[in-house]
Every structure is written in structure tokens, then in C-alpha cells.
């Protein structure tokens, strides 16, 4: 659409079961490709090379997420409840990404100059590439939420799938030619992220409301709301990625390489709640408080039941996953994976219940719960990583995820007025869930958006 084109009306909602199945199927495919890329890089480059790539991606990813200041969450809420603001939200996103991303890159560069250990023992060129890509990663976060607010699941899935497809294809080719190195693997990751951002920007311009005029007042509203949500989201992100930065800087690339393989397997448990969170968010933004709480509670119970056998499976199969598949050098990952796997239950609560609190205009409640988890993560990381490396990071992460899950469940119950017992998984629901799943598979077709 052009500059002055009127925004589209809110689209019809694709059926949630179909959207969730589609989103989950794409995420599983992307996860398999991402995991394949992790295993490929680990096998070719070993723990130290894999750790170097993980360290650089952690710096770029963590910094970009912190730099968003929560603008994406405010944009998602406003795009859903005030469709007429979408063109201005898209343009404001460009400005926010350039300014906030640039500032964040400068801050990290300054910190590394003052304390070189923060940047690790890596090629300086890799660090400069990591800092340069940060504004683009910030913009990617903003555009994702705008696309999902308009039920653009197909565009979102396409962009996100491009990342692992590009990584595994290019790195596989480089490995076949005996040209794969840590700098090249990292550069491939950067190129894949840039490509995904470009696809999302093209979709916003060509299929959604496009990029309109800058709206300073809307930008101010967006930033005020976003900062409230950003506290919790930043702390949750710290639970996800800060430990990798600390392991790489304190314990070294080899320890981070071992830990990254355990994390890669453990994060496979996050894909189902992440997929459902994405397709549910536009609805919980528009729903009444009671309806949104019921939707989130139902999803939480279902995902918890579905994840239980998966957690047990990872614990039992850890030696096969970490050693038989990747190599004897990664024996240290086995115990780390077994410790990380149970933390998935806390992540399910943080994703589904925390997402609903923010969507219902209560971001500070989510932030309070996540803040407790982050504080525990930071304390345990400082205490355990110097002496235990990746094993210490695994203990810290699982403890923090569990505490955060309990805290967000309590605040969710209190904030949205839903009895806590509604979150208790019910084994009697399993037959019903299986029937729904089979019915969904029989009716499955790609979503229209």
C-alpha cells in the first residue's frame, strides 16, 4: 500500500486449531533444521568452534532483544485494538530500530573496550559484524509482532523458516568443500537473519497497511507501554541467553560449545508452547479478561500434558543425543541436558501465562514474576559458572525457569481472577486432547495467512 492508503480492516481469524498445527509443523521443521545446523557445526568445528559461534550469536541476539525496549509488544496490542494505527506503527518501528539498535551497538562496543573479557577471545571482525547486525535484529522483532497481529502466520512462518534453511544449506555446502570455519558459520547466521527481516518488511509493505507517516504521539504511547512489558521480557531473555554470554566469557569457548549442544536439544521442548503463544496472542488481546484467562489455562494444561513424555524422553535419551549423534567430545553435554529438560515446565508457564498477562494490559505482573527468576539466574550463574562451567549454567537455568513458572502462575491467577486449580493438568483430558489432535490432523490445511 502507498503512504496514504487506508489500513486494511482486521482480517477474519483463521481457525486456531489449524493455525496452531500449521505453526507447530513449521516450527518443528525449522527446529529440526536448526538442530541439524548445530550438530553439523559442532561435528566439524568441535566444542571450541561451536562455542565461538554460539558466543557471537548470543551477543548479537541478547543485545538486540534488550534494545527493543518492548516496542514490539505495545505495537502488537495497538495493531490489534486500533487497526488505524498500523501504517504509523510500521514507520515508527523503522525509526526505533535504527536509533535503539544503534545505541545498543555503541554501548556494547564501549563495554568491550573498557572490559575486553566481555567480548571473549574471538576475532575482532566477528564482533564488529555482530554489532552491525543488531539494528536489523531489532527491526525483525518489531515486524514479527505487526505481522502476527494481522494473522500473517504464513509470512511469519516463511521468514522464520528461511533462517534455518539458509544456515544448514550454506554451512553444509561449506563443510562439503572443507571451507567451514567459525567466522563463516557466524556470517551465514547474520545473512539468514537479514534475509528474514527483508521478507517481513516486504510483507508489511505489500500485504498489510504499509509504512505510513511518522506519528510522534503514537511513538510516545508505544514506548511507555513497551517499557512496562520490556522489564519482564528482558529478564526472561536473560534467563535464556545471558548464561551463554557468561559461560563464553568466563569458562571459555569449549565449555560454551558443550553447553550449547545441551541447550539446543532442551529447547526443542519450547517449540509447542511458542507456536501456540504466537497464534493465540491476537485473540487474547481482543478477548475479555475471563475469556483470555480460560484460553490460556486450557492451553497451559494441554501443553503441560503433551510435554511430560517428551521431557522424560530427553532425559533417557541424552547419551544418544549428545554423544552418539554429535561425538565423544560432547560427553559433558549429557548431564547438562538431563538437568535442563525439566525446566521446560516453567517455560511453558512463562510463555503462555505471561503472554496473556501482557496482552491483557498487565505487563508489570508478568515482569514481577520473571524478575524473581532472573535474580535467581544471575546469582546462581555468578556462583556456579566459574567453577562448574556449563553444568553450573544448567542448574541455574532450570532452577530459575521453575521459580519463574510458579511465580507467573500465581500472578496470572491473581491478576486475571482465575482460580489456581484451573491450571492443574487433568489426566482425564488426555483422551479428549488426543481426539482433538486426530481431528485436527484430518482437517489440516495450510493457513490462508
N, C-alpha and C positions, 0 to 999 in steps of 0.2 A: 504494500500500500504506500501511497505517497505521503508527503508531510502533512497534508490537511485532510487526509481520508478519515472518515469517521470510524471509530473502533467497531470491531465485529461484536455482535451480541454474544452473550455467553452461550457456548455450544451445548448441544444435548450431551448428557452424561453417558458414555459407553457403559454397558453393564459391568459392575465392579468385579464379578467373578471372572468374566472374560478378560478384563483388563489386568487383573491380578495374575491370572495364568499366563497371559502374554508377557507381562513384565517379568514374571518369575522365570519363564522359559528363556527370555533374552538374557536375564542376569545370570542364570546358570550357564548358558553358553559362554557369556563373557567371562564368568568366573573360571570356567574350565580353560579358556584360552589364556587368561591371566596367570592361572596356576601353571599352565604349560610353559609360559614365558619365564616364570620364576624358576621352575625346575631346569629349564634349558640354560638360563644364565648361571644358575648355581652349579650345574654339572660342568659347564665349560670353564667358568672363571673361578670355581671353588668358593669356600666361605668368605675369603677376603675380598674377592672381586664382587661377589654378590652383596656383601656388606657395604662396599663403596657405593654401588648403585642405589641401594636402599637408603643410605645416609643422605645422598644428594636429593633423591626424590622426597625424603622426609622433610628436608629443609625447605624445598620449594612448596610442597603441599601444605605443611603446617603453617608456614608464613602466610601463604595466600588465604588460607581459611581464617586466620586471625585478622587479616587485613580487611575482610568483608564487612566487619562491624555490624553484622546481622542484617544488612540492607536487603539481602535476598528474602528473608522471612517476612519482613514488612512488605516487600513488593508482592510476594505471593498472596498475602492477606488482602492487600488493596486491589490487586488484579482480579481476585475472586469476588470481592464485595463491591468494588467500584470499577466496573469494566471500562468506563470512560477515561480512566487514568492510564490505561495500558501504553499508549504511544509515549507519553511523558515518562513513564516508569522505565521504558526501554532506553530512552535517551539519557535519562539520569543515571542509568546503570553504566553506560559508557563513561560518563564523567567520573562517577565514583570509582570505577575500576582503574582508570588512569591515575587519579590523584592518590587514592588509598594504596593501590598496588605499588606506585612509585615511592611513596613514603615508606612503606614496609620494606621494600628492597634496600632503600637507603639506610634504614635503621639496622637491618641485619648486617649490611656491609660495614657499618660503623662499629657494631659489636664485635665482628670478626677481627677488625683492625685493632681494637683495644684488647681483645682476648682471643688470640689465634686458635686456641684449642676448641672454641665453639665451632669453627669451620672444619675441624678434623684435618687429618693428614691426607689431603686429596689434591689433585691437580687444580690450581687456581682457575684455569679456564672453565672447568666444570662448575665451580662456584659462581662465576660470573654468568654462565648460561642459566643456572638455577635462579639467580636473582632477576635476570632479564625476563623470564617467563612468568614471574609472579603476577603482574597486572593482567595477563591473559587468563590465568587460572582464576583470578578474582572475577573477571567478566564471565567466565564459564559458569561459575556458581550462580551469578545473578540471572543469566539467561535460562539456566535449567529450571529455576523456580517459575519464571514467567511462562515458559513453555508448558510446564505441568499444570499451572493454574488454568490454562486453556484446554486441558485434557490432551495435550500434544504428546501422548505416550509413544507414538511411532517415531516422531522426530527425536525424542529423548533417547529411546532405545537405540536408534540408528547411530546417534552421536556417541553414546557410551560404548556401543559395540565396536565402533571404529578404533577405539583406543587399544583394546587387547588384540584385535585383528592386525593392526599396524605393527604393534610390538612383536608379536610372535612371528609374523611374516618376515619383517626386516631382520630381526635378530636370528631367526632360523636361517635366512639366506647368508648372513654374515658368518654364522657358525659353520655352515656348509663350505664356505670359502676360506675358513680358518682366519677370519678377519675380526671376530667378535672380541671387543675389549670393553672395559668398564666405561670409558668415555663415550664410546659408540652406542652402547646399550642405553646409557642415560640420554644421549642426544636423540635416540629413537623415541624414548618416552616423551621427551619435550615435543618432538614433531607430531606425535599422535595426539597430545593434548591440544596443540594449536589447531590441528585439523578438526577435532571435535568442537572446539569453540567456534570455528568458522561455520560449521554446519548449523549450529544452533542460531548464530546470528543471521544466516541466510533464511532460516525458517521463520524467525521473528519478523524479518522484513517482508518476506514474500507470502506467508500464510497467515500471520497474525496481524496485529494492528500497526506494525511497522514502528519506525523511530520518529517520534513527533518533536514538538518544541520542548525545550528545557523548561521545567517547572520548579522554580526555586522553593516555593512554599511546600510543594509535594515532597521535594528532596528533604526539606527540614523534617516534615512529618515522618518520612521513611526512616531517617536517621535516628530520630527519637525513639520510635518503636523498635527499630532494629537493634539499638544498643541494649535495650532491655532483654531481648532474646539472645543477643550475642554473648552475654556473660555466660549463660549456661552452655550454649553451643561451643564456645571457645574452650570451656573447661572439659566438655565431653571430648572434644577433639584432642585436648591434651592427654586424656586417658588413652586415646587411640594411637597417637603418633609421637608425643613428646618423649616417651620412653625410648623410642628408636633413635631419636636425636641424642639422648643422653648415653645410651649404650654405645653408639658410634663414637661419640666424643670422649667418653670415659674409659670404656672397656675395649675399644678398638673395632676395626672392620670385621675381623674374623668372628668375634662374639656376636656382632650385629648380623653377620651372614647366617649363623646358626639360628638366631632368634627370628630372623625374617622368614625362614622356611616354616618354623612352627606357627608363626602368625599367619602366614599365607594359608595353611591348612585350617587353622582355627577360624579364620574369617569366613570360611565357606558356610559357617553356621549363621552368619549375619545376613545372607542374601535374601532369604524368605521374608524376614521382618522388614528389611529395607525395601523390597519390592512392594509389599503391602502398604507400607507407610507412604510411598510415593503415590500410589493410586487412590489412597484413602484421603489424602490431605485436602484436595479441593472440596470433598464432601463435608469433612469435619469443620472446615472454615465456614461453610454455609449452614450447617445444621444447628439446631438448638443445643443448649448445653447438655440436656439429658440425653438427647439422641446421639450426640457426639461421644458422650461417655459410654453409652451402651455399645456403639460401634467399636470403639477402641477396646473395651473389655472383652467383647466377643473375639476380636482378632487376637488379643493377647492370649486368651485361653487356648485358642486353636493352634497358634504358633508354638506355644509352650509344649503342648502335647506332641505336635509334629517334630519338635526339635529334640525331645528326650532320647529317642533311639539313635538319633544322629550324633548326639554328644557321646553316648555310650560307645557307638561305633568308632569314633575318632580315638577315644581312649584306648580301646582294644587294638585298633589297627595302627597305632602310632609308629611302632618299629618298621612296619611295611612302608608306610607313607614317607617317613623321614630317612630311612636307611636303604631299604631295598630299592626304592624308586630313585632317590636322589644320590645316594652314595654313602660309603662308610665314614667319610669326613663329617657327615652331618649326624652322627650318633648322638651328639649333645642336644639335638633338637627334640628327641623322643620325650624326655621328661618334661621339657618346656611345653610341648603340645598337650600332654596329659594334664598339666596344671591349667593351661589356658582354656581348654574346652568347656569346663563347667561355667566359666564366665559368660557364656552365651546367654544364659537365662537373664542375667542382669541387663545385657544389651537389648534383649527383646523388650523389656520394660522401659528402658530409657528411650528406645526408638519409638515405640507405639504410643506409650502413655505420655511421654514428654512432648512428642509431636502434637498430640491432641491438646495439651495444656496451652502451648504456644498458639495453635490455630484458633483456640477459643479466647485469645486475648489475655492469657495469664502466663506470659513468658518468665516472670520473676519466680513463680512457683517451680517451674522446671529448673531454672538457674540455681535455686537454693538446693535442690536435691543433687544436681550434678556437681555443685560446689563441694559438697561433702566428699563425693567420690574423687574429685580432682585433688583435694587436700590430702587424702589418704594415698593416692597415687604418687604425688610429689614426695611426700615424706618417705614412703617405702622405697621409691626409686633412689633417693639420696642415700638411704641406709643400706640397700641391698645390692644395687648395681655395681658399685666399686669392688665389692668382694665376691659377688656371685654372677656378675655379667647378665646374660640373657635369662638365666634361671631366676635371678632376683627380679628382673623385669616381669617375668611371667607371674610370679607370686603377687607382685604389686598390682598388676593389671586385673587379675581375677578377683582379688580382694576388693579393689575399687569398683569393678563392674557390679559385684554382688551388693555392696553397700549402696551404690547409686540406684540399682534396681529396686531395692527395698524402700529407699527414701522417695523415689519418684512415684512408687505405688501409693505410699501414704499421702503425699501431697496431691496426687491425682484424685484419690478418694475424697479427701477433704475439700479440694478446690472445686470439683465438679459435682459433689454431693452424691456420689455413687458408693454404696456400701462396699467395704474392702472384700467381703466374701464373694462379690461378683467377679473378682479376679482369680479366684481359685479354680484351677483346671478341674474339669469333671470327666472322669473316665467314661461315664455314661454317654458323653457327647461323641465318643470316638466313632461308633457305627454311623451316626448322622453325618459326621465330617467326611467319613470315607464315601458315603453315598453322594454327598455334595461334590466331592472331588471327582468321582467317576462320572457324574452327570456333567460336570464342567469340562472334563476331557472330551466327552462325546459331542458337546456343543462348541468346542473351542474353534475359534477362527481369529486371525489377527485383528486387533482393534483398528477401528477406522482412523483414529488419530495417532 
